[in-house]
Amino acid sequence: MPLSRVRALSDLLTPLRVQVTRDRLMLAADTTWPVYGFAQHKGYPTRNHMSSVRKHGPCPIHRLTFRPLPEIVAALSEPQAGAGAAGASEGNENLV
């Protein structure tokens, strides 16, 4: 087989390998952090996943550079109305 065909075939298979690897990583992450549902959405920001992040805060594998996450972290860090100082940190134990 000519080298150009080998390279072309390799280029075609690379995205598939990347996707399969990421899917396997998400399955492993789901066993460590089941509340986020990584096994179902494979890391895509679905409604259920974003709802879990808002409820539990991000886990260590969440990319804090992903636009909604800094906003979610800030919202979780703010004291809730009427909660006072005692309730200010409630629910933030999972923040990175």
MIRO-92825 format. One record per residue: residue in one letter; residue number from 1; x, y, z of N, C-alpha, C, CB in turn. Coordinates in steps of 0.02 Angstrom, whole numbers, padded with zeros to 5 digits. Glycine has a CB too. Layout:
residues N
res:A, n:NUM, n_c1:X, n_c2:Y, n_c3:Z, ca_c1:X, ca_c2:Y, ca_c3:Z, c_c1:X, c_c2:Y, c_c3:Z, cb_c1:X, cb_c2:Y, cb_c3:Z
...
end
This chain:
residues 96
res:M, n:1, n_c1:00043, n_c2:-00059, n_c3:00000, ca_c1:00000, ca_c2:00000, ca_c3:00000, c_c1:00045, c_c2:00062, c_c3:00000, cb_c1:-00049, cb_c2:00000, cb_c3:00062
res:P, n:2, n_c1:00031, n_c2:00110, n_c3:-00044, ca_c1:00072, ca_c2:00171, ca_c3:-00046, c_c1:00067, c_c2:00209, c_c3:00020, cb_c1:00050, cb_c2:00216, cb_c3:-00104
res:L, n:3, n_c1:00121, n_c2:00244, n_c3:00037, ca_c1:00124, ca_c2:00282, ca_c3:00099, c_c1:00069, c_c2:00334, c_c3:00104, cb_c1:00192, cb_c2:00315, cb_c3:00106
res:S, n:4, n_c1:00052, n_c2:00365, n_c3:00048, ca_c1:-00001, ca_c2:00416, ca_c3:00049, c_c1:-00068, c_c2:00385, c_c3:00069, cb_c1:-00008, cb_c2:00449, cb_c3:-00021
res:R, n:5, n_c1:-00082, n_c2:00324, n_c3:00049, ca_c1:-00144, ca_c2:00291, ca_c3:00069, c_c1:-00143, c_c2:00272, c_c3:00143, cb_c1:-00155, cb_c2:00228, cb_c3:00026
res:V, n:6, n_c1:-00086, n_c2:00252, n_c3:00167, ca_c1:-00079, ca_c2:00235, ca_c3:00238, c_c1:-00092, c_c2:00297, c_c3:00280, cb_c1:-00009, cb_c2:00206, cb_c3:00253
res:R, n:7, n_c1:-00063, n_c2:00353, n_c3:00260, ca_c1:-00074, ca_c2:00416, ca_c3:00296, c_c1:-00147, c_c2:00437, c_c3:00293, cb_c1:-00030, cb_c2:00472, cb_c3:00268
res:A, n:8, n_c1:-00178, n_c2:00430, n_c3:00235, ca_c1:-00248, ca_c2:00449, ca_c3:00227, c_c1:-00293, c_c2:00405, c_c3:00272, cb_c1:-00270, cb_c2:00442, cb_c3:00154
res:L, n:9, n_c1:-00279, n_c2:00341, n_c3:00274, ca_c1:-00317, ca_c2:00296, ca_c3:00317, c_c1:-00307, c_c2:00314, c_c3:00390, cb_c1:-00297, cb_c2:00223, cb_c3:00304
res:S, n:10, n_c1:-00246, n_c2:00329, n_c3:00409, ca_c1:-00231, ca_c2:00349, ca_c3:00477, c_c1:-00268, c_c2:00413, c_c3:00495, cb_c1:-00156, cb_c2:00359, cb_c3:00487
res:D, n:11, n_c1:-00270, n_c2:00461, n_c3:00449, ca_c1:-00305, ca_c2:00524, ca_c3:00460, c_c1:-00380, c_c2:00512, c_c3:00468, cb_c1:-00293, cb_c2:00572, cb_c3:00403
res:L, n:12, n_c1:-00407, n_c2:00464, n_c3:00433, ca_c1:-00478, ca_c2:00448, ca_c3:00439, c_c1:-00495, c_c2:00415, c_c3:00505, cb_c1:-00500, cb_c2:00403, cb_c3:00382
res:L, n:13, n_c1:-00449, n_c2:00374, n_c3:00531, ca_c1:-00462, ca_c2:00336, ca_c3:00592, c_c1:-00447, c_c2:00375, c_c3:00656, cb_c1:-00421, cb_c2:00274, cb_c3:00592
res:T, n:14, n_c1:-00407, n_c2:00427, n_c3:00652, ca_c1:-00388, ca_c2:00465, ca_c3:00712, c_c1:-00448, c_c2:00493, c_c3:00750, cb_c1:-00342, cb_c2:00521, cb_c3:00693
res:P, n:15, n_c1:-00496, n_c2:00527, n_c3:00718, ca_c1:-00553, ca_c2:00552, ca_c3:00756, c_c1:-00593, c_c2:00497, c_c3:00790, cb_c1:-00599, cb_c2:00592, cb_c3:00710
res:L, n:16, n_c1:-00598, n_c2:00440, n_c3:00758, ca_c1:-00634, ca_c2:00384, ca_c3:00788, c_c1:-00598, c_c2:00360, c_c3:00851, cb_c1:-00641, cb_c2:00326, cb_c3:00738
res:R, n:17, n_c1:-00532, n_c2:00354, n_c3:00848, ca_c1:-00493, ca_c2:00334, ca_c3:00907, c_c1:-00501, c_c2:00384, c_c3:00963, cb_c1:-00419, cb_c2:00326, cb_c3:00889
res:V, n:18, n_c1:-00500, n_c2:00448, n_c3:00946, ca_c1:-00508, ca_c2:00500, ca_c3:00997, c_c1:-00576, c_c2:00495, c_c3:01030, cb_c1:-00499, cb_c2:00571, cb_c3:00966
res:Q, n:19, n_c1:-00628, n_c2:00485, n_c3:00990, ca_c1:-00696, ca_c2:00479, ca_c3:01018, c_c1:-00703, c_c2:00418, c_c3:01062, cb_c1:-00748, cb_c2:00477, cb_c3:00961
res:V, n:20, n_c1:-00678, n_c2:00362, n_c3:01040, ca_c1:-00682, ca_c2:00300, ca_c3:01080, c_c1:-00644, c_c2:00308, c_c3:01145, cb_c1:-00653, cb_c2:00240, cb_c3:01040
res:T, n:21, n_c1:-00586, n_c2:00340, n_c3:01142, ca_c1:-00546, ca_c2:00352, ca_c3:01203, c_c1:-00584, c_c2:00397, c_c3:01251, cb_c1:-00478, cb_c2:00383, cb_c3:01186
res:R, n:22, n_c1:-00613, n_c2:00451, n_c3:01225, ca_c1:-00651, ca_c2:00496, ca_c3:01269, c_c1:-00712, c_c2:00461, c_c3:01299, cb_c1:-00674, cb_c2:00558, cb_c3:01229
res:D, n:23, n_c1:-00746, n_c2:00420, n_c3:01260, ca_c1:-00804, ca_c2:00384, ca_c3:01286, c_c1:-00783, c_c2:00337, c_c3:01342, cb_c1:-00838, cb_c2:00344, cb_c3:01229
res:R, n:24, n_c1:-00726, n_c2:00305, n_c3:01335, ca_c1:-00701, ca_c2:00261, ca_c3:01388, c_c1:-00683, c_c2:00301, c_c3:01450, cb_c1:-00640, cb_c2:00221, cb_c3:01364
res:L, n:25, n_c1:-00653, n_c2:00358, n_c3:01441, ca_c1:-00636, ca_c2:00401, ca_c3:01498, c_c1:-00700, c_c2:00425, c_c3:01534, cb_c1:-00595, cb_c2:00462, cb_c3:01475
res:M, n:26, n_c1:-00751, n_c2:00440, n_c3:01496, ca_c1:-00814, ca_c2:00463, ca_c3:01526, c_c1:-00848, c_c2:00406, c_c3:01565, cb_c1:-00862, cb_c2:00489, cb_c3:01471
res:L, n:27, n_c1:-00843, n_c2:00345, n_c3:01540, ca_c1:-00870, ca_c2:00287, ca_c3:01577, c_c1:-00833, c_c2:00278, c_c3:01643, cb_c1:-00865, cb_c2:00223, cb_c3:01535
res:A, n:28, n_c1:-00768, n_c2:00287, n_c3:01642, ca_c1:-00728, ca_c2:00282, ca_c3:01704, c_c1:-00746, c_c2:00339, c_c3:01751, cb_c1:-00653, cb_c2:00282, cb_c3:01688
res:A, n:29, n_c1:-00754, n_c2:00399, n_c3:01724, ca_c1:-00772, ca_c2:00457, ca_c3:01766, c_c1:-00841, c_c2:00447, c_c3:01798, cb_c1:-00772, cb_c2:00522, cb_c3:01724
res:D, n:30, n_c1:-00885, n_c2:00413, n_c3:01763, ca_c1:-00952, ca_c2:00401, ca_c3:01789, c_c1:-00950, c_c2:00357, c_c3:01852, cb_c1:-00996, cb_c2:00368, cb_c3:01736
res:T, n:31, n_c1:-00902, n_c2:00313, n_c3:01856, ca_c1:-00897, ca_c2:00271, ca_c3:01917, c_c1:-00870, c_c2:00312, c_c3:01976, cb_c1:-00851, cb_c2:00211, cb_c3:01904
res:T, n:32, n_c1:-00830, n_c2:00363, n_c3:01962, ca_c1:-00803, ca_c2:00406, ca_c3:02015, c_c1:-00852, c_c2:00461, c_c3:02035, cb_c1:-00737, cb_c2:00436, cb_c3:01993
res:W, n:33, n_c1:-00885, n_c2:00491, n_c3:01986, ca_c1:-00932, ca_c2:00546, ca_c3:01998, c_c1:-00999, c_c2:00531, c_c3:01966, cb_c1:-00903, cb_c2:00613, cb_c3:01970
res:P, n:34, n_c1:-01037, n_c2:00484, n_c3:01992, ca_c1:-01100, ca_c2:00462, ca_c3:01959, c_c1:-01154, c_c2:00516, c_c3:01956, cb_c1:-01127, cb_c2:00403, cb_c3:01996
res:V, n:35, n_c1:-01152, n_c2:00566, n_c3:01999, ca_c1:-01205, ca_c2:00617, ca_c3:01999, c_c1:-01207, c_c2:00658, c_c3:01934, cb_c1:-01196, cb_c2:00663, cb_c3:02058
res:Y, n:36, n_c1:-01153, n_c2:00657, n_c3:01895, ca_c1:-01151, ca_c2:00698, ca_c3:01834, c_c1:-01175, c_c2:00661, c_c3:01772, cb_c1:-01081, cb_c2:00722, cb_c3:01823
res:G, n:37, n_c1:-01182, n_c2:00595, n_c3:01775, ca_c1:-01207, ca_c2:00557, ca_c3:01719, c_c1:-01161, c_c2:00554, c_c3:01659, cb_c1:-01272, cb_c2:00585, cb_c3:01697
res:F, n:38, n_c1:-01095, n_c2:00553, n_c3:01671, ca_c1:-01047, ca_c2:00551, ca_c3:01615, c_c1:-01059, c_c2:00491, c_c3:01568, cb_c1:-00976, cb_c2:00548, cb_c3:01642
res:A, n:39, n_c1:-01083, n_c2:00435, n_c3:01593, ca_c1:-01094, ca_c2:00376, ca_c3:01551, c_c1:-01148, c_c2:00389, c_c3:01499, cb_c1:-01112, cb_c2:00315, cb_c3:01594
res:Q, n:40, n_c1:-01196, n_c2:00432, n_c3:01515, ca_c1:-01251, ca_c2:00445, ca_c3:01469, c_c1:-01233, c_c2:00498, c_c3:01416, cb_c1:-01312, cb_c2:00467, cb_c3:01507
res:H, n:41, n_c1:-01201, n_c2:00552, n_c3:01436, ca_c1:-01191, ca_c2:00607, ca_c3:01389, c_c1:-01119, c_c2:00613, c_c3:01363, cb_c1:-01209, cb_c2:00671, cb_c3:01422
res:K, n:42, n_c1:-01074, n_c2:00573, n_c3:01390, ca_c1:-01005, ca_c2:00570, ca_c3:01366, c_c1:-00969, c_c2:00637, c_c3:01366, cb_c1:-01003, cb_c2:00541, cb_c3:01296
res:G, n:43, n_c1:-00988, n_c2:00681, n_c3:01412, ca_c1:-00953, ca_c2:00744, ca_c3:01419, c_c1:-00985, c_c2:00802, c_c3:01382, cb_c1:-00885, cb_c2:00737, cb_c3:01395
res:Y, n:44, n_c1:-01039, n_c2:00790, n_c3:01346, ca_c1:-01073, ca_c2:00845, ca_c3:01313, c_c1:-01117, c_c2:00882, c_c3:01363, cb_c1:-01115, cb_c2:00820, cb_c3:01252
res:P, n:45, n_c1:-01125, n_c2:00947, n_c3:01356, ca_c1:-01163, ca_c2:00987, ca_c3:01405, c_c1:-01238, c_c2:00981, c_c3:01395, cb_c1:-01141, cb_c2:01060, cb_c3:01401
res:T, n:46, n_c1:-01267, n_c2:00924, n_c3:01410, ca_c1:-01339, ca_c2:00915, ca_c3:01404, c_c1:-01374, c_c2:00952, c_c3:01461, cb_c1:-01358, cb_c2:00840, cb_c3:01404
res:R, n:47, n_c1:-01440, n_c2:00959, n_c3:01456, ca_c1:-01478, ca_c2:00992, ca_c3:01509, c_c1:-01469, c_c2:00956, c_c3:01576, cb_c1:-01552, cb_c2:00994, cb_c3:01491
res:N, n:48, n_c1:-01474, n_c2:00890, n_c3:01575, ca_c1:-01466, ca_c2:00851, ca_c3:01637, c_c1:-01397, c_c2:00861, c_c3:01667, cb_c1:-01479, cb_c2:00777, cb_c3:01625
res:H, n:49, n_c1:-01346, n_c2:00861, n_c3:01625, ca_c1:-01278, ca_c2:00869, ca_c3:01650, c_c1:-01268, c_c2:00938, c_c3:01680, cb_c1:-01227, cb_c2:00858, cb_c3:01593
res:M, n:50, n_c1:-01290, n_c2:00990, n_c3:01646, ca_c1:-01282, ca_c2:01058, ca_c3:01672, c_c1:-01323, c_c2:01068, c_c3:01735, cb_c1:-01304, cb_c2:01109, cb_c3:01619
res:S, n:51, n_c1:-01380, n_c2:01035, n_c3:01740, ca_c1:-01419, ca_c2:01038, ca_c3:01802, c_c1:-01380, c_c2:01007, c_c3:01860, cb_c1:-01487, cb_c2:01002, cb_c3:01792
res:S, n:52, n_c1:-01347, n_c2:00951, n_c3:01847, ca_c1:-01306, ca_c2:00919, ca_c3:01899, c_c1:-01248, c_c2:00963, c_c3:01920, cb_c1:-01280, cb_c2:00851, cb_c3:01875
res:V, n:53, n_c1:-01217, n_c2:00996, n_c3:01872, ca_c1:-01161, ca_c2:01041, ca_c3:01888, c_c1:-01186, c_c2:01099, c_c3:01931, cb_c1:-01127, cb_c2:01067, cb_c3:01823
res:R, n:54, n_c1:-01245, n_c2:01126, n_c3:01914, ca_c1:-01273, ca_c2:01181, ca_c3:01954, c_c1:-01289, c_c2:01158, c_c3:02025, cb_c1:-01335, cb_c2:01210, cb_c3:01921
res:K, n:55, n_c1:-01312, n_c2:01096, n_c3:02031, ca_c1:-01332, ca_c2:01070, ca_c3:02096, c_c1:-01271, c_c2:01050, c_c3:02139, cb_c1:-01378, cb_c2:01009, cb_c3:02087
res:H, n:56, n_c1:-01222, n_c2:01016, n_c3:02108, ca_c1:-01166, ca_c2:00988, ca_c3:02146, c_c1:-01100, c_c2:01026, c_c3:02138, cb_c1:-01155, cb_c2:00917, cb_c3:02125
res:G, n:57, n_c1:-01099, n_c2:01074, n_c3:02091, ca_c1:-01036, ca_c2:01108, ca_c3:02076, c_c1:-00994, c_c2:01064, c_c3:02030, cb_c1:-00997, cb_c2:01124, cb_c3:02141
res:P, n:58, n_c1:-00942, n_c2:01092, n_c3:02000, ca_c1:-00901, ca_c2:01052, ca_c3:01955, c_c1:-00857, c_c2:01003, c_c3:01993, cb_c1:-00857, cb_c2:01097, cb_c3:01912
res:C, n:59, n_c1:-00840, n_c2:00947, n_c3:01961, ca_c1:-00793, ca_c2:00899, ca_c3:01990, c_c1:-00724, c_c2:00914, c_c3:01960, cb_c1:-00816, cb_c2:00825, cb_c3:01975
res:P, n:60, n_c1:-00672, n_c2:00881, n_c3:01984, ca_c1:-00604, ca_c2:00896, ca_c3:01961, c_c1:-00592, c_c2:00890, c_c3:01885, cb_c1:-00556, cb_c2:00852, cb_c3:01996
res:I, n:61, n_c1:-00632, n_c2:00850, n_c3:01850, ca_c1:-00619, ca_c2:00843, ca_c3:01778, c_c1:-00657, c_c2:00894, c_c3:01736, cb_c1:-00637, cb_c2:00773, cb_c3:01755
res:H, n:62, n_c1:-00700, n_c2:00934, n_c3:01766, ca_c1:-00734, ca_c2:00986, ca_c3:01727, c_c1:-00685, c_c2:01040, c_c3:01707, cb_c1:-00793, cb_c2:01016, cb_c3:01768
res:R, n:63, n_c1:-00691, n_c2:01063, n_c3:01645, ca_c1:-00648, ca_c2:01117, ca_c3:01620, c_c1:-00678, c_c2:01183, c_c3:01643, cb_c1:-00641, cb_c2:01115, cb_c3:01542
res:L, n:64, n_c1:-00644, n_c2:01216, n_c3:01688, ca_c1:-00669, ca_c2:01279, ca_c3:01714, c_c1:-00665, c_c2:01335, c_c3:01663, cb_c1:-00631, cb_c2:01298, cb_c3:01776
res:T, n:65, n_c1:-00633, n_c2:01323, n_c3:01606, ca_c1:-00631, ca_c2:01372, ca_c3:01553, c_c1:-00693, c_c2:01369, c_c3:01509, cb_c1:-00569, cb_c2:01363, cb_c3:01510
res:F, n:66, n_c1:-00734, n_c2:01316, n_c3:01517, ca_c1:-00797, ca_c2:01311, ca_c3:01479, c_c1:-00843, c_c2:01365, c_c3:01505, cb_c1:-00830, cb_c2:01239, cb_c3:01488
res:R, n:67, n_c1:-00866, n_c2:01409, n_c3:01461, ca_c1:-00900, ca_c2:01471, ca_c3:01478, c_c1:-00949, c_c2:01468, c_c3:01536, cb_c1:-00935, cb_c2:01496, cb_c3:01419
res:P, n:68, n_c1:-00996, n_c2:01422, n_c3:01539, ca_c1:-01044, ca_c2:01426, ca_c3:01595, c_c1:-01014, c_c2:01410, c_c3:01664, cb_c1:-01101, cb_c2:01379, cb_c3:01582
res:L, n:69, n_c1:-00960, n_c2:01374, n_c3:01667, ca_c1:-00935, ca_c2:01351, ca_c3:01732, c_c1:-00913, c_c2:01407, c_c3:01779, cb_c1:-00878, cb_c2:01304, cb_c3:01722
res:P, n:70, n_c1:-00875, n_c2:01457, n_c3:01756, ca_c1:-00858, ca_c2:01511, ca_c3:01804, c_c1:-00921, c_c2:01545, c_c3:01833, cb_c1:-00815, cb_c2:01563, cb_c3:01769
res:E, n:71, n_c1:-00973, n_c2:01552, n_c3:01791, ca_c1:-01035, ca_c2:01582, ca_c3:01815, c_c1:-01069, c_c2:01537, c_c3:01867, cb_c1:-01083, cb_c2:01595, cb_c3:01756
res:I, n:72, n_c1:-01068, n_c2:01472, n_c3:01855, ca_c1:-01099, ca_c2:01424, ca_c3:01902, c_c1:-01060, c_c2:01424, c_c3:01968, cb_c1:-01101, cb_c2:01353, cb_c3:01871
res:V, n:73, n_c1:-00994, n_c2:01423, n_c3:01964, ca_c1:-00952, ca_c2:01424, ca_c3:02024, c_c1:-00965, c_c2:01488, c_c3:02064, cb_c1:-00877, cb_c2:01418, cb_c3:02006
res:A, n:74, n_c1:-00969, n_c2:01544, n_c3:02029, ca_c1:-00983, ca_c2:01608, ca_c3:02064, c_c1:-01051, c_c2:01606, c_c3:02097, cb_c1:-00979, cb_c2:01667, cb_c3:02014
res:A, n:75, n_c1:-01101, n_c2:01580, n_c3:02063, ca_c1:-01168, ca_c2:01576, ca_c3:02092, c_c1:-01170, c_c2:01530, c_c3:02153, cb_c1:-01219, cb_c2:01552, cb_c3:02039
res:L, n:76, n_c1:-01132, n_c2:01476, n_c3:02151, ca_c1:-01131, ca_c2:01430, ca_c3:02208, c_c1:-01093, c_c2:01460, c_c3:02267, cb_c1:-01098, cb_c2:01364, cb_c3:02187
res:S, n:77, n_c1:-01046, n_c2:01505, n_c3:02252, ca_c1:-01006, ca_c2:01535, ca_c3:02305, c_c1:-01042, c_c2:01592, c_c3:02340, cb_c1:-00942, cb_c2:01560, cb_c3:02277
res:E, n:78, n_c1:-01093, n_c2:01621, n_c3:02308, ca_c1:-01129, ca_c2:01677, ca_c3:02338, c_c1:-01176, c_c2:01652, c_c3:02392, cb_c1:-01168, cb_c2:01716, cb_c3:02284
res:P, n:79, n_c1:-01181, n_c2:01689, n_c3:02448, ca_c1:-01230, ca_c2:01670, ca_c3:02499, c_c1:-01300, c_c2:01675, c_c3:02471, cb_c1:-01222, cb_c2:01715, cb_c3:02563
res:Q, n:80, n_c1:-01341, n_c2:01626, n_c3:02489, ca_c1:-01410, ca_c2:01628, ca_c3:02466, c_c1:-01449, c_c2:01678, c_c3:02508, cb_c1:-01443, cb_c2:01558, cb_c3:02470
res:A, n:81, n_c1:-01498, n_c2:01709, n_c3:02478, ca_c1:-01538, ca_c2:01759, ca_c3:02513, c_c1:-01569, c_c2:01728, c_c3:02575, cb_c1:-01592, cb_c2:01789, cb_c3:02467
res:G, n:82, n_c1:-01558, n_c2:01760, n_c3:02631, ca_c1:-01587, ca_c2:01736, ca_c3:02693, c_c1:-01549, c_c2:01679, c_c3:02726, cb_c1:-01656, cb_c2:01715, cb_c3:02681
res:A, n:83, n_c1:-01496, n_c2:01654, n_c3:02694, ca_c1:-01461, ca_c2:01597, ca_c3:02723, c_c1:-01413, c_c2:01618, c_c3:02777, cb_c1:-01423, cb_c2:01559, cb_c3:02668
res:G, n:84, n_c1:-01387, n_c2:01680, n_c3:02773, ca_c1:-01340, ca_c2:01703, ca_c3:02824, c_c1:-01273, c_c2:01669, c_c3:02816, cb_c1:-01366, cb_c2:01691, cb_c3:02893
res:A, n:85, n_c1:-01227, n_c2:01683, n_c3:02861, ca_c1:-01159, ca_c2:01656, ca_c3:02856, c_c1:-01158, c_c2:01581, c_c3:02863, cb_c1:-01115, cb_c2:01688, cb_c3:02910
res:A, n:86, n_c1:-01202, n_c2:01552, n_c3:02903, ca_c1:-01201, ca_c2:01480, ca_c3:02914, c_c1:-01216, c_c2:01442, c_c3:02850, cb_c1:-01250, cb_c2:01460, cb_c3:02969
res:G, n:87, n_c1:-01259, n_c2:01468, n_c3:02807, ca_c1:-01279, ca_c2:01433, ca_c3:02747, c_c1:-01238, c_c2:01452, c_c3:02686, cb_c1:-01350, cb_c2:01444, cb_c3:02733
res:A, n:88, n_c1:-01192, n_c2:01498, n_c3:02693, ca_c1:-01155, ca_c2:01524, ca_c3:02636, c_c1:-01114, c_c2:01470, c_c3:02601, cb_c1:-01111, cb_c2:01580, cb_c3:02657
res:S, n:89, n_c1:-01085, n_c2:01425, n_c3:02638, ca_c1:-01042, ca_c2:01375, ca_c3:02606, c_c1:-01078, c_c2:01309, c_c3:02595, cb_c1:-00980, cb_c2:01363, cb_c3:02648
res:E, n:90, n_c1:-01140, n_c2:01304, n_c3:02614, ca_c1:-01177, ca_c2:01242, ca_c3:02607, c_c1:-01183, c_c2:01224, c_c3:02533, cb_c1:-01247, cb_c2:01248, cb_c3:02639
res:G, n:91, n_c1:-01168, n_c2:01163, n_c3:02516, ca_c1:-01173, ca_c2:01140, ca_c3:02447, c_c1:-01111, c_c2:01153, c_c3:02406, cb_c1:-01231, cb_c2:01172, cb_c3:02415
res:N, n:92, n_c1:-01060, n_c2:01184, n_c3:02433, ca_c1:-00999, ca_c2:01200, ca_c3:02396, c_c1:-00942, c_c2:01152, c_c3:02408, cb_c1:-00977, cb_c2:01270, cb_c3:02413
res:E, n:93, n_c1:-00954, n_c2:01098, n_c3:02444, ca_c1:-00900, ca_c2:01052, ca_c3:02460, c_c1:-00871, c_c2:01018, c_c3:02399, cb_c1:-00925, cb_c2:01000, cb_c3:02508
res:N, n:94, n_c1:-00905, n_c2:01019, n_c3:02341, ca_c1:-00879, ca_c2:00988, ca_c3:02281, c_c1:-00844, c_c2:01036, c_c3:02234, cb_c1:-00934, cb_c2:00954, cb_c3:02245
res:L, n:95, n_c1:-00839, n_c2:01099, n_c3:02254, ca_c1:-00806, ca_c2:01148, ca_c3:02212, c_c1:-00732, c_c2:01136, c_c3:02208, cb_c1:-00820, cb_c2:01217, cb_c3:02236
res:V, n:96, n_c1:-00703, n_c2:01151, n_c3:02151, ca_c1:-00632, ca_c2:01142, ca_c3:02142, c_c1:-00596, c_c2:01206, c_c3:02159, cb_c1:-00615, cb_c2:01121, cb_c3:02070
end
